[in-house]
Amino acid sequence: MNKEQIIEALKTIVQPYSEETSALAHIDENTDFINDLKINSANLVDIILDIEEKFNIEIDNDSMAKMLNVKATTEIIESKLAANAG
């Protein structure tokens, strides 16, 4: 799965938690979940749980704390997917 596919999957996962339709439509690596998409910290936890389910990965607390924007989240997903593949 490449970065663009992961970002598209993230857009689908994040959509129910954000009312910022313009920001969602233009989601990219620089999108910040809290500042740009106005997602609160409780919903961020829900998003991480949805990510774990969608990608069949387990995200530890250290990684979870870093998942505040699309770039960091994408890198963590890629890393976890690579670890599962090996």
C-alpha positions as CSV (number, residue, x, y, z in Angstrom):
1,M,0.0,0.0,0.0
2,N,1.5,3.3,-1.0
3,K,1.3,6.7,0.7
4,E,-1.5,8.0,-1.5
5,Q,-3.6,4.9,-0.7
6,I,-3.0,5.4,3.0
7,I,-4.0,9.1,2.8
8,E,-7.2,8.2,1.0
9,A,-8.0,5.5,3.6
10,L,-7.3,8.1,6.3
11,K,-9.7,10.6,4.7
12,T,-12.4,8.0,4.9
13,I,-11.6,7.1,8.5
14,V,-11.4,10.7,9.6
15,Q,-14.5,12.0,7.8
16,P,-17.1,11.1,10.4
17,Y,-15.1,12.9,13.1
18,S,-14.6,16.3,11.3
19,E,-17.1,18.9,10.1
20,E,-14.3,20.7,8.2
21,T,-15.4,19.6,4.8
22,S,-13.1,21.9,2.9
23,A,-10.0,20.8,4.9
24,L,-11.1,17.1,4.5
25,A,-11.4,17.6,0.7
26,H,-7.8,18.9,0.6
27,I,-6.2,16.5,3.1
28,D,-2.5,16.0,2.5
29,E,0.6,15.2,4.5
30,N,0.6,18.7,6.0
31,T,-3.0,18.4,7.4
32,D,-3.1,18.6,11.2
33,F,-5.9,16.6,12.8
34,I,-6.5,19.1,15.7
35,N,-5.9,22.5,14.1
36,D,-7.0,21.9,10.5
37,L,-9.7,19.3,10.9
38,K,-10.9,20.4,14.4
39,I,-10.8,16.9,15.8
40,N,-10.8,16.7,19.6
41,S,-8.4,14.4,21.5
42,A,-11.2,11.9,22.4
43,N,-12.1,11.5,18.7
44,L,-8.4,11.1,17.9
45,V,-8.4,8.0,20.1
46,D,-11.4,6.7,18.1
47,I,-9.5,7.4,14.8
48,I,-6.5,5.5,16.0
49,L,-8.7,2.5,16.9
50,D,-10.3,2.7,13.4
51,I,-6.8,2.9,11.9
52,E,-5.8,-0.2,13.8
53,E,-8.8,-2.1,12.6
54,K,-8.6,-0.9,9.0
55,F,-4.9,-1.7,8.6
56,N,-4.8,-4.7,11.0
57,I,-2.0,-3.1,13.0
58,E,-1.4,-2.4,16.6
59,I,-0.3,1.1,17.6
60,D,1.6,1.5,20.8
61,N,1.3,4.5,23.1
62,D,4.5,6.2,21.9
63,S,3.4,6.0,18.3
64,M,-0.1,7.2,19.2
65,A,1.3,10.3,20.9
66,K,3.0,11.3,17.6
67,M,-0.1,10.8,15.4
68,L,-1.2,14.5,15.3
69,N,-0.9,15.1,11.6
70,V,-1.3,13.1,8.4
71,K,2.4,12.9,7.6
72,A,3.3,11.3,11.0
73,T,0.3,9.0,10.9
74,T,1.1,7.8,7.4
75,E,4.8,7.1,8.4
76,I,3.6,5.2,11.5
77,I,1.1,3.1,9.4
78,E,3.8,2.4,6.8
79,S,6.2,1.3,9.5
80,K,3.7,-1.0,11.2
81,L,2.6,-2.5,7.9
82,A,6.3,-3.2,7.0
83,A,6.9,-4.8,10.4
84,N,3.9,-7.0,9.9
85,A,5.0,-8.0,6.4
86,G,8.5,-9.0,7.7
